[in-house]
Amino acid sequence: MNQLSNGFTLFLSLLVEAIPFLLLGVLLSSLLLFFVDERKLAEKLPKNPLLGAFVGSLVGFLFPVCECGNVPVARRLIMQGAPTPVAIGFLLAAPTINPIVIWATWTAFRDQPEIVVLRVILSLLIATIIGFVFSFQKDLKPIVQPALARYLKYNPPQQFARKDTSKETSEKQQGVTSTLLQPGTYILGGKSGGTIPMDSVNVGVNVAQSPKAIRAQKWQQVIDNTIQEFRELGAVLILGSAIAAAIQVLAPRSLILSLGSGPITSIVTMLILATVVSICSTVDSFFALSFASTFTTGSLLAFLVFGPMIDLKGIGLMLSIFKPRAVFYLFALAAQLTFLFTLYINLHLL
């Protein structure tokens, strides 16, 4: 009975600390999702592979989304003509390199500021390296899903830059929406390059509507998207908090100490846990905090860096963009780099 009470107390404490950050994260994600034009952003991104991967990793500051929201944004960046290193860098780093997650990490590890700094540095470094590696794949069509490959074939990004402005003006006057993806939408597939709205919400705005009606429609979409993301991610948060509490209470203390104290076993354990638990990056620092007294610093960083990049939930979402082979490469590269960097931290730095 005492164990059950302790587990429930830990479970509630994790939820109370994490929910405000989750709510703030999904709200900002929804706002930016509908009001930031990725096409204009893609046109200004650097073409140099290494610099592009680094800048793409930093774009998370403009799109504070977790690993549930980064995949649709990365997909739209690819379709708007963003260089591959930029899209990959954003895909891997955005869930960590954003102000909400950094703030949450600082709140959880205020007594260990080195974890906050190292989490940002390692996330940037790993995402930049992997983005640069993928820059050697000049043509994305062989590694993306068929629907996205067809879209890229029939709607090459360079066509958008050469689009006749008089034709565009004519279309606007007639109330015709562009074939370009609007913020908040993703591809339907097929040769027409048509789009369907995220979460089946019609976010394409009819320009014939009055400005007041358009604003009201967008705000309604923001509210709907926020509620849906909070409901879905809240369920994952509850499950993750329950798993963390159960491990702390039910697992033998000797087992936790033996796994957590080894420089290698602790990292491997936390990499596996990060993949399986699939907790949102906005609140995963509170999950990791519950292991801070028994696990090495490198292993905590492995959880905080690798989890937002690759977990079971993220793998499922990435398969909406890439073929399984490409997702496996992303998983393997991220796991190897995370292991090597955090092992070095365990053995030489902390």
Secondary structure, DSSP 8 states (H G I E B T S, - for coil): -HHHHHHHHHHHHHHHHHHHHHHHHHHHHHHHHHH--HHHHHHTS--SHHHHHHHHHHGGGTS---TTTHHHHHHHHHHTT--HHHHHHHHHHTTTSSHHHHHHHHHHTTT-HHHHHHHHHHHHHHHHHHHHHHTT----TTTB-HHHHHHHHHS-HHHHHT--HHHHHHHHHTT---SS--TTEEE--STT--EEEGGG------TTS-HHHHHHHHHHHHHHHHHHHHHHHHHHHHHHHHHHHHHHHHS-HHHHHHHHHSTTHHHHHHHHHHHHH---TTTHHHHHHTTTTTS-HHHHHHHHHHHHHS-HHHHHHHTTTB-HHHHHHHHHHHHHHHHHHHHHIIIII-
